[in-house]
Amino acid sequence: MRPGLPFGSAESLRHPPIHRASEGQEAAAGIRNAEDLARRLAPGFWLEQAIFQTLQVWRALEPSRRKVHFWRDRSGREVDFVLEKDGVLVGLEIKASRQVAPSDADGIQAFRERVGRSHRFQRGVVLHGGTSRPLGPGLWALPWGWMLPAQGCPQTQTGVEP
């Protein structure tokens, strides 16, 4: 996880989350569906670890062009992961629940407002245990299987390209 962003202040990033390879590998190995996740203590933490490992693989494919960031503003709004490829940005919020509301994308919307004019924000995605649906302009709720297909999570057609 990169400690700094070209589009945020140092104050925005002073408490980035900790993601460790061994914890992420353990999470990815044991989360195949919503029931597996529900049996874990702190399911949100473990799901975030599994997603982080998947993002590290994505980043490693083209490390000079792909970056993974974290964003938080002074009021505490945050985006779990900001993916950057060739200056194009995608915000990811990770939710362990099966239900998602437009308010679950509040951090992504704040990020989009903050960087929208100076960077190319393409879309925001809330990954969750439910089904695909739009949350608003440029915002989607997608199932975890969108990011963890090798784990056997169900895939759905959304018309949204990763």
N, C-alpha and C positions, 0 to 999 in steps of 0.2 A: 504494500500500500504506500503510495507516494505521500510524503509528509507535507508537501506544499502544492498549491495549485496556482496557475497563473491568473486565476479569476477569483481568488479569495484572499482575505487578509490572514496574517499569522494567527490573529485572535480567533478566526473562524475554525482553525484547525488545531488548537492546542491540546485537545483530548481525543485523538483518533482511537478507534477501537483496536484491540489486539487480536490478531488472527495468527494462529500457529499452525504450521503444516501438519503436525501429528494429530492435533485435535480435528482439523478439517478432514484429514484422511479417515479418522475414526468415524466422524459424522457421515461422510460420504459412503462409507462401507455399510453403515447400518440404517440409512434412511432410504427406503424403497417406495414408501407411500405414506399417506397421512396417519395411518395407524401406527407405523413404526416411529414416526416423529412424536406422536402423542404419548408414547410410553417413556420417553426420555424426560429427565428433569431439565428444566430450562429449555424447552424445545426451540424457542426463537434463537437462542445462542447457537445451538447445534445446527439448525438450518442455515444460519448465516455462515457458519464455518464451512459447511458443505458447498454453499454457493461460492464462497471465497475461493475454495480449491478449484472449482470449475472455471472461475474467472482467471486464476493464475495460469491455467492451461491455455485459455484463450489469449492471454497476454503473451505467453511464451512463444506462440506461433509467429509473431512479428513484433518482438520487443522494442524495436525502434519506432514502430508506428502505433502500437497499442499501449494504453496506460490504464491503470485502475486507481481511482482516487476515492476519498471520503470528503464530505462537505458538511459543515455545521456553521450556522450564523450565531450572532451574539445572543439571540433570544432562545436558542436551543433547537431551532428547526434544523433537521439534518436529512441527508440522503445517505443511505447505507453504502452505496457504491455509485461512483460516477465513472462510466466507461468513456474513454476517449480514443478515437482512431482518426488520424489525419485531421485533427481539429474538430471533428464532429462529436457531440456529447450525447450520451444517453444516461438518464438517472434511473437507478434501481432501488426500490424500497422492498425489504424482505419482511413478510408477515407469516407467522406460523398458523394463523387462523384460516378457516375455510371461507369466512365472510370477509368482504372488503367493501369499504365505503369511500366515496370521493375524498373525504377528510384524511384517509390514509395516504393520500398523495400531497398533503399540504407542504411537506418538506421539498418535494420535487417541484411544486409550483413556485415556492419561494426561491429555489435555486434557479429555475427558469427565468424568473423576474430579475434576479441578480445578474445573470450572465447572458441573457437573451440578446442583448444588443451587441455585445463584444465577442461572442462565440456562437458557434452553430449548434444550438440545442435542437436535437432531432425529435426526441420523445422521452416520456417518462413511463416506467413500468413498475407496477406493484406486483411482485411475485407472491402468490399465496396458495393455499390448499384447495381453492375452489375452481371455478370455470372461468373462461375468457369472457371479457366484456369491456367495452369502452368506459372510461371514467370521465372523459371530457376531451377537448381538443388536444391531440398529441399525448394523451394519457391512456394507458391500458392496464387492466388487471389481467394477468396471465397466470396459469398454473405453474408450479415449480418445474414440471416436466419440460417446460420451455428451456430451462437451464440445466436440468439434470436428466436428460433422456436415457442415459446409460443406467440409471437407477431404476428404470421400469415405471416411472411416473407416467400417468396418462397424458397423451398429447391431444391438443385440439387445434382446429384450424381457426386462425384469427385474421388472416390477411396482413399480419404484421411480420415483417422480416427481421430476424435478429441482427 
